[in-house]
Amino acid sequence: MKNTAKLQIKNLLKWIPDKAYLNLRYMLAFHKKLNLKNPQTYNEKLQWMKLYDRNPLYNQLVDKYDVRSFIKDRIGEEYLIPAYGVWDSFDEVDFDSLPEEFVLKCTHDSGSVYICRDKSKNDKEWLKNRFNEALKGNQYHGGREWAYKDVKPRIVAEKFMADDSGTGLKDYKFFCFNGEVKAMFIATERNVEGKDVKFDFFDENFNHLPFKHGHENAKETPKKPEGFEEMKEIAKKLSQGLRHVRVDLYNINGKIYFGEMTFYHHCGFVSFEPNEWDYKFGSWIDLTEEV
C-alpha cells in the first residue's frame, strides 16, 4: 500500500506546473522562498535556468549517446569511451555481439548503469525488468530538469574501462561558466563497502576549497591528478558558449576520456556548508548575458 501511495503522489506531482513545483521543492529543501526575480545563489540560479534557459543544444548534450557527436566534433573521437551499439528497447540489445565485459546504461537518465564483468553470468530476466523500468522514466519530472524532458529513452553499450591502480575509476567534475573553469571536485570512496562517498572541491589551480556540499570531505585530501591541466583545457573547450555546465572527465591509466555533461548539479537542492559558497558559485553564473 505504501508503494502504491507513493506512486500515486508521484503521478499527481507531474501535473503541477514547473514554477510552482520548483518553488515547493526549494522551500522543502532550504526552508525559505525561492527568489526567481533576482536570484543570487547557485541553487537559485539553477532553478532559474530550468525555467528560462532553454537552449535546445542542452537536449543533445545530456543524451548519453547523442552527445558523442558533439564531443567528436569539438575535441576529437579519441576522448570517447568506445561504444558497441545503441537500441530502442532491451529486446533489441545484441548480446551476442558484445564482449565478455561491457557497460549498459540508458541514454536519458543517470542511475541505470549496469557493469558486466562476465557475460555468461548475466541474469537476462532481471536485466530486462530493470531496463524496461528505467526506459519508462523521465528524469525531467523529479526536479524539472528541462534539458532531459525530450531525451529519447534508449540503451547504449560501452566498453568496460578499468584503471591499473586497482582503486576503481576516478572521475573529475569541472564547474564551467561560458568556457571558464572556476572549480572542480573529486569523488572518493564511491564504491567502498560500508563507507559514504566523499567530495573534495578545488579551485581552478587545485587549491582545496573549505566547504562541504552533499558529502563529507575525505580524511586524506586527494592529490592533484596527472593531466590536470589537459583536463581543464578540455572542460574549457566543451563549455564554450554555455552559460553553465559541469563537465565530467575520466583519467584512466593516464588517458583522458569524456564522462558526461550536467546542467543542474545536485538538481539545485543541496546546501553548501558554509552557505557563503552558495553565493560564491552563484556569482559565477551570469543570467544577464545571452550565450
C-alpha positions in Angstrom: 0.0 0.0 0.0 2.8 2.4 0.8 4.4 1.9 -2.6 1.1 2.4 -4.3 0.5 5.7 -2.4 4.0 6.9 -3.3 3.3 6.2 -6.9 0.0 8.0 -6.8 1.6 11.0 -5.2 4.5 10.9 -7.8 2.0 10.8 -10.7 -0.1 13.7 -9.2 3.1 15.9 -8.8 3.7 15.6 -12.5 0.7 17.8 -13.2 2.0 20.7 -11.1 3.4 23.5 -13.3 7.2 23.8 -13.3 7.4 27.1 -11.5 5.0 26.1 -8.7 6.8 22.7 -8.3 10.2 24.3 -8.1 9.0 26.8 -5.5 7.6 24.0 -3.4 10.7 21.8 -3.6 13.0 24.7 -2.9 11.0 25.6 0.2 11.2 22.0 1.4 15.0 21.8 0.8 16.1 25.2 2.2 13.1 26.4 4.3 13.0 29.7 2.5 11.3 31.1 -0.6 12.9 30.7 -4.0 13.9 34.1 -5.4 13.4 33.9 -9.2 13.1 37.6 -9.8 16.7 38.3 -8.6 18.4 35.0 -7.9 21.7 35.3 -6.2 22.8 31.8 -5.0 24.0 28.9 -7.1 20.9 26.8 -6.2 18.5 29.7 -7.0 20.2 30.3 -10.4 19.9 26.6 -11.3 16.2 26.8 -10.7 16.1 29.9 -13.0 18.0 28.0 -15.7 15.4 25.2 -15.6 12.6 27.6 -16.3 14.2 30.2 -18.6 17.4 28.9 -20.1 16.1 26.6 -22.8 18.9 26.2 -25.2 17.9 23.3 -27.5 21.5 22.1 -27.6 21.1 21.0 -23.9 18.9 18.1 -25.0 21.7 16.7 -27.1 24.4 17.2 -24.5 22.6 15.3 -21.7 21.8 12.4 -24.0 24.4 9.7 -23.2 24.6 8.7 -26.9 23.8 11.8 -28.9 26.4 13.8 -27.0 29.1 11.7 -28.7 28.9 13.5 -32.0 29.3 16.9 -30.1 32.4 15.5 -28.4 33.9 14.2 -31.6 33.4 17.5 -33.4 34.7 19.7 -30.6 37.6 17.8 -29.1 38.0 14.6 -31.1 36.8 11.0 -31.1 39.9 9.8 -29.1 38.3 11.2 -25.9 35.2 9.0 -26.2 34.8 5.6 -24.5 34.2 3.1 -27.3 30.5 2.3 -27.9 29.3 -1.1 -29.2 25.7 -0.1 -30.1 22.5 1.7 -29.1 19.0 0.2 -29.1 15.4 1.5 -28.5 14.4 -1.5 -26.3 16.0 -4.2 -24.2 14.8 -6.9 -26.5 16.8 -5.4 -29.4 20.1 -5.4 -27.5 22.5 -7.6 -29.4 24.2 -9.5 -26.6 25.9 -11.9 -29.0 27.9 -9.1 -30.5 29.0 -7.8 -27.0 32.3 -8.8 -25.5 32.6 -10.6 -22.1 32.9 -7.3 -20.3 30.8 -4.2 -21.1 28.7 -1.5 -19.6 25.0 -1.0 -20.3 23.2 2.3 -19.5 20.2 4.3 -20.6 20.7 7.4 -22.7 18.2 9.5 -20.7 18.9 9.1 -17.0 21.8 8.9 -14.6 21.0 5.8 -12.5 20.6 2.8 -14.8 24.3 1.9 -15.3 25.0 -1.9 -15.3 28.6 -3.2 -15.3 29.0 -6.7 -16.7 32.3 -8.5 -15.9 31.2 -11.9 -17.2 28.5 -12.1 -19.9 27.8 -15.8 -19.2 26.6 -14.9 -15.7 24.0 -12.3 -16.8 20.5 -12.8 -15.4 18.7 -11.7 -18.6 15.2 -11.7 -16.9 16.5 -9.4 -14.1 18.2 -7.1 -16.6 15.2 -6.9 -18.8 12.9 -5.9 -15.8 15.5 -3.4 -14.7 16.0 -1.7 -18.0 12.3 -1.8 -19.1 11.5 0.0 -15.8 14.3 2.5 -16.5 13.1 3.2 -20.0 9.7 4.3 -18.7 11.3 7.0 -16.6 11.9 10.6 -17.4 14.5 12.5 -15.3 12.7 15.7 -16.0 9.9 15.0 -13.7 11.8 14.6 -10.4 13.5 18.0 -10.4 12.0 19.6 -13.6 15.4 19.4 -15.2 14.3 20.8 -18.6 17.2 19.5 -20.6 16.1 15.9 -20.0 12.5 16.4 -20.9 12.6 15.3 -24.6 15.6 12.9 -24.5 14.7 9.7 -26.2 15.0 6.7 -23.9 17.4 4.1 -25.4 20.1 1.7 -24.2 23.7 2.1 -25.1 26.5 -0.4 -24.6 30.1 0.8 -24.0 33.5 -0.7 -23.4 34.2 -1.6 -19.8 37.1 0.6 -18.7 39.5 -0.3 -15.8 42.3 1.6 -14.2 45.5 -0.3 -13.4 45.7 1.4 -10.0 43.1 -1.0 -8.6 41.2 1.7 -6.9 38.4 2.0 -9.4 37.7 4.7 -11.9 38.1 8.3 -10.7 36.0 11.0 -12.3 36.9 14.7 -12.2 33.9 17.1 -12.3 34.6 20.6 -13.6 32.3 23.5 -12.9 32.4 25.6 -16.1 30.9 29.0 -16.9 30.9 30.1 -20.5 34.3 28.5 -21.2 35.9 29.2 -17.9 36.7 26.6 -15.2 36.1 28.0 -11.7 36.0 24.9 -9.6 36.0 21.1 -9.7 35.6 18.2 -7.3 36.8 14.7 -6.9 34.7 11.9 -5.5 36.4 9.2 -3.5 35.3 6.1 -1.6 32.4 5.8 -4.0 32.3 2.0 -4.1 33.9 1.2 -0.8 31.6 -1.1 1.3 30.4 0.5 4.5 31.5 4.0 3.6 29.8 7.0 2.2 31.3 8.7 -0.9 33.5 11.8 -0.1 33.5 15.0 -2.1 36.5 17.4 -2.1 36.3 20.7 -4.0 39.2 22.6 -5.5 39.6 25.9 -7.4 40.9 26.2 -11.0 44.5 26.0 -9.6 43.8 22.9 -7.5 43.7 24.7 -4.2 41.4 22.8 -1.8 38.2 24.7 -1.0 37.0 24.9 2.6 33.4 23.8 2.3 31.2 20.7 2.1 28.4 20.1 -0.4 26.3 17.0 -0.2 29.0 14.8 1.4 31.9 15.0 3.8 35.4 15.8 2.7 37.9 12.9 2.6 40.1 12.4 5.6 43.1 12.4 3.2 42.8 15.2 0.6 43.1 13.8 -2.9 46.3 14.7 -4.8 46.4 16.7 -7.9 46.0 14.2 -10.8 48.4 13.9 -13.7 46.9 15.5 -16.7 45.0 18.1 -14.7 45.9 21.0 -17.0 44.8 19.0 -20.1 41.5 18.1 -18.4 41.0 21.7 -17.6 41.6 22.7 -21.2 39.2 20.1 -22.4 36.5 21.3 -20.0 37.0 24.8 -21.2 36.5 23.8 -24.9 33.4 21.7 -24.2 31.8 24.5 -22.1 32.5 27.3 -24.6 29.2 29.2 -25.3 27.3 27.5 -22.5 26.1 29.6 -19.5 27.0 26.9 -17.0 27.7 23.2 -17.2 29.5 20.6 -15.2 31.9 18.6 -17.4 32.8 15.2 -16.0 36.0 13.5 -17.2 37.8 10.3 -16.5 41.6 9.8 -16.3 42.2 6.2 -17.0 45.8 5.0 -16.9 46.9 8.5 -17.9 44.5 8.8 -20.8 41.5 11.3 -20.5 38.0 10.3 -21.5 34.7 12.2 -21.6 32.1 11.2 -19.0 29.1 13.4 -19.2 27.7 16.9 -19.1 25.4 18.1 -16.3 23.5 21.4 -16.3 21.8 21.1 -12.9 24.3 19.8 -10.3 22.5 18.0 -7.5 19.3 19.4 -9.1 20.0 22.6 -7.3 18.6 21.3 -4.0 21.7 20.6 -1.9 23.1 23.1 0.6 26.7 24.4 0.8 28.3 24.4 4.2 29.1 27.2 4.9 26.3 28.9 2.9 28.6 31.7 1.6 29.8 29.2 -1.1 26.2 29.0 -2.5 26.6 32.8 -3.2 30.2 32.4 -4.5 29.2 29.7 -7.0 26.1 31.7 -7.8 28.2 34.8 -8.7 29.8 32.9 -11.5 26.5 32.3 -13.4 25.7 35.4 -15.5 22.0 35.4 -16.2 22.1 38.8 -17.9 24.2 37.8 -20.8 22.8 35.9 -23.8 25.1 32.9 -24.6 
